[in-house]
Amino acid sequence: MRILTYNIHGCVGTDRVHSLERVGEVIAELGPDVVALQEVDRGRARSENLDQAKLLAERLGMEFHFHPALTIGNEEYGNAILSRHPLRLHRVQLLPTVKSGFFLETRSALWVEIDINGIPWQVINTHFGLGRGERLLQMAALLGWVGEVSEKAPLIVCGDFNSHAGGRVHRLLSGALRDVQKIGRRNTFPSRFPMLCLDHIFVGKNVRIIDVDVARSLRLQAASDHLPLLAELEMI
C-alpha cells in the first residue's frame, strides 16, 4: 500500500493562493492508496467555506474521515484520512495542549482501520504542537494508543510532528516503531527550501518498507508550505 502524509496548509499555497484543485491534482499525481492530511479546513473563510476533506475525497475517488482539532464558531480545522479502500473510524481524541500567550491551539489524533485485501491496517494521523513540552505530552498520549494495537495488526503512525529527526519526540516514537526514513532522510519543510524533516511515517515491526520519497516540483513547492512524504509498504 502507498501512504502519503501531507500538511496542506488549508490549501493556501506559498504563493498565497487558495487552490483545492491544485492540492487534489498533486495528490492524484503521486497515486497513494491512503492519504493522511493535516491543516484541513471546513467552513473557514480563508478557504472559501469549503469542506476540504469531502471535496478532495470526491475528486480522488476515496472514502474519508475528518476530525476538527480546533473549532471557532462555525469554522473547523483539523486532520483527515482518505482511502481508496473501505475504512472505519476507530478513535478520535484531542491531545494535551499547553496555552501559548493568549491563544490555545488544540491538537488531535485520528485513528482509522482500513481493510486492504482483507487485512485490517491501523492508521493513526496527527499534528503536534509547536512547544517542546507540549509535544512531549502529546507523544505520551499517542504512545498509549500505540500500546493498544495488536502486535499482529499492521500499524502506521504518521503526520506533522513539528519535531525534527533525532529530537526527543522523534526518539520516543522511534523506540516503539520504525521510521520509514531511517535509511535516508528527506526534508519536508519549508517546501521551497526544505531544511527540516517535520513530517514522519512510522510503522510496526510486521510492515516492510519498500520505498520512501519526498516529492518535489515547482507545483508542489507552491501548493503548500510542506512537501508530501510518500511511503510504499507491505505487510510481512
Buried (B, 14 or more C-beta within 10 A) or exposed (E): BBBBBBBBBBBBBBEEEBBBEBBBBBBEEBEBBBBBBBBBBBBBEEBEEBBBBBBBBEBBEBBBBBBBBBEEEEBBBBBBBBBBBEBEEBEBBBBBBBEEEEEEBBBBBBBBBBEBEEEBBBBBBBBBBEBEEBBBBBBEBBBEBBEEBEEEBBBBBBBBBBBBBEBEBBEBBBEBBBBBBEEEEBBBBBBEEBEBBBBBBBBBEEBEBEEBBBBBEEEBBBBBBBBBBBBBBEBE
